Amino acid sequence: HWLLQGVHNHVRLIKCTSHPAGQAHMDSSLPLGDEDLGDAPAVSSDIELLMQAVLNEKNAPEILQFRDDLVGRLEHALAQQDQHVQEIENDKEQELKRMMLAFEVRRVRFLLKLYYRTRLQKIERQAATLMADDDMSQRLSPAENQHCHDYFVLVGRQLTSTVLNYLPEDFKSLAQVSKSMSIGNDLIPQPMVDTHVFCKVLADVGAISLDDGNAVDMRADDLYMLRYSRITALVHSQQAVLI
């Protein structure tokens, strides 16, 4: 968590450059600044959203919706930043600025890769579940869907050739313990949505019912521990952050 906070703090480091008049001036060539994108969402706010997405993905028991718009905005901003770094690469007077901008880009790319990697690990753990559930598979990006399918096929082939081919016919299914006795696909695990999680909400959301029939009034920035199934809708709508 401290590393994610470090990324967030660093994107605010380069805000302005000094001019001969001695006045601070916002450098419009820095797409990772707060005011640089005009009507587009501030990239620093997008980085906060990406940090929240990483935390939610790491702590949620189920795969969450891929944040396509958010990732697209950040990738576009980073491409602009990369282009600007290349433009000033041979300018000795801006060497320090170029180094700081390049370092900033690497840090934000690390956060993006952490998001991709976290989802990829979860997809591989839950590949069978995702392949069997159309609603959950729709949460993946096209590239993630392709990887999930390829991974499931490769693992299935390996298990079949090394184990299942040597078992009685009744036990050769990848989805069922026994074809004759199983009810449903009992070998495909389901996300443990009743596990307890720590979370905070970004705004007051009112009362959330608990298992014992009582309710808790969830207020912004307060920390709570409760079953994930009670706040699933809040996580899906980006109103809650899992800690």
SVG drawing of the C-alpha trace seen along z (x, -y; Angstrom):
<svg xmlns="http://www.w3.org/2000/svg" viewBox="-33 -39 56 86">
<polyline fill="none" stroke="black" stroke-width="0.4" points="0.0,0.0 2.9,-2.4 4.3,-1.8 1.0,-2.8 0.9,-5.9 4.4,-6.7 3.3,-6.6 0.4,-8.9 2.6,-11.4 5.2,-11.4 2.9,-12.4 2.4,-15.7 6.1,-16.4 6.6,-18.1 4.1,-20.9 5.8,-23.9 9.1,-25.2 10.9,-28.4 10.9,-31.2 13.3,-34.2 10.6,-36.5 10.9,-34.3 7.2,-33.3 5.9,-29.8 4.2,-28.7 2.2,-25.5 4.0,-23.5 1.2,-22.4 3.6,-19.8 3.2,-17.6 0.1,-15.5 0.4,-14.0 -0.3,-17.3 -3.7,-18.2 -4.6,-21.0 -2.9,-19.8 -5.6,-17.9 -8.3,-20.6 -11.7,-19.1 -10.4,-15.5 -10.4,-14.0 -7.2,-15.0 -4.6,-12.3 -3.7,-12.5 -7.3,-11.7 -7.1,-8.8 -4.1,-7.5 -6.0,-7.6 -8.8,-5.6 -6.2,-3.1 -4.8,-2.7 -8.3,-2.0 -8.8,0.5 -5.6,2.3 -6.6,2.6 -10.1,3.8 -8.7,6.4 -6.2,7.7 -8.7,8.0 -11.9,9.0 -12.6,12.8 -14.1,12.4 -12.8,10.9 -14.0,7.3 -14.9,5.4 -11.9,4.4 -11.5,0.6 -11.1,0.1 -11.8,-3.7 -9.5,-4.4 -6.7,-2.4 -7.2,-3.9 -6.9,-7.5 -3.7,-6.7 -2.1,-4.9 -2.9,-7.9 -1.4,-10.3 1.7,-8.2 2.2,-8.1 2.0,-11.9 4.5,-12.0 6.8,-9.6 6.7,-11.7 7.6,-14.9 10.5,-13.1 11.8,-12.1 11.4,-15.7 13.7,-17.1 16.1,-14.2 19.0,-16.2 18.3,-19.4 21.0,-19.7 19.2,-22.6 16.3,-20.3 18.2,-17.2 17.0,-17.2 13.4,-17.8 13.7,-14.9 15.0,-12.5 12.2,-13.4 9.5,-13.0 11.0,-9.6 11.1,-8.5 7.5,-9.6 6.4,-7.6 8.1,-4.5 6.4,-4.7 2.9,-5.1 3.6,-2.3 4.6,-0.1 1.2,-0.8 -0.6,0.1 1.5,3.3 0.6,4.2 -3.1,3.9 -2.7,6.1 -0.6,8.6 -3.1,8.8 -6.0,9.5 -3.9,12.0 -3.1,14.0 -6.7,14.1 -7.9,15.1 -5.5,18.1 -6.7,19.1 -10.4,18.8 -10.1,19.8 -12.6,22.7 -15.1,20.5 -14.8,17.8 -15.2,20.2 -18.4,21.6 -20.0,18.3 -20.9,15.9 -21.7,13.0 -18.2,13.2 -16.4,13.7 -17.9,10.4 -15.9,8.6 -12.7,9.4 -11.1,7.4 -10.8,9.2 -7.1,9.9 -8.0,11.3 -10.8,13.5 -8.4,14.9 -5.7,15.7 -8.3,17.3 -9.5,19.6 -5.9,20.5 -4.8,21.1 -7.9,23.3 -7.3,25.4 -3.6,25.9 -4.2,26.9 -7.1,29.2 -4.9,30.9 -2.1,31.4 -4.4,32.8 -6.1,35.1 -2.9,36.5 -1.2,36.9 -4.1,37.9 -7.6,38.2 -6.7,40.7 -5.6,43.2 -8.9,43.0 -12.1,44.9 -14.5,43.3 -16.8,42.0 -14.0,39.8 -12.6,38.3 -14.4,35.0 -12.6,31.7 -15.8,30.2 -17.3,33.1 -16.0,35.5 -18.2,38.2 -20.3,38.0 -22.9,40.4 -23.1,39.0 -22.2,35.3 -24.9,32.7 -23.7,29.8 -20.0,28.9 -18.8,29.6 -15.1,29.4 -15.4,25.8 -14.8,23.5 -17.0,20.5 -15.6,17.2 -15.8,17.1 -18.0,14.0 -18.9,14.6 -15.3,14.0 -14.7,11.0 -12.9,8.0 -11.8,4.6 -13.2,1.7 -14.0,-2.0 -16.5,-3.9 -15.7,-7.1 -19.0,-8.7 -21.8,-8.2 -23.9,-5.3 -26.4,-4.8 -27.3,-1.6 -26.0,1.8 -27.7,4.9 -25.6,7.5 -26.0,11.2 -27.5,10.8 -30.3,8.6 -28.8,5.3 -27.5,2.6 -24.4,0.4 -24.5,-3.2 -21.5,-3.4 -19.9,-6.8 -17.1,-8.2 -13.5,-7.2 -14.5,-5.1 -13.0,-1.6 -15.3,1.4 -14.9,5.2 -17.8,7.2 -18.7,9.9 -17.8,9.1 -21.3,10.2 -22.7,7.3 -20.8,4.7 -20.5,6.3 -22.6,3.7 -20.6,0.9 -17.3,2.4 -18.7,2.9 -19.8,-0.7 -16.5,-2.0 -18.1,-3.4 -16.0,-1.2 -12.3,-0.5 -11.1,2.8 -8.1,2.4"/>
</svg>
